[in-house]
């Protein structure tokens, strides 16, 4: 694992422990960008903010608000793609 990969893993770990701070920071950056561009790319900026937050925190925008564990470990989003099917399905 290279230095960059280690830095990304560290950033993701910290972000997952502090998702509210990540969302706040992304909002501030997006608002500053929108202000500098006159809102010309606002819809794209919103999409990037959402995707960056999902990548860093591991949470999706449409996931239910489930509290994290007391030690700060994020609660994983349920993965519905893993459901098994019976014979003949």
Secondary structure, 3 states (H helix, E strand, C coil): CCHHHHHHHHHHHHHHHCHHHHHHHHHHHHHHHHHHHCCCCHHHHHHHHHHHHHHHHCCCCCCCCCCCCCCCCCCCCCCHHHCCCCCCC
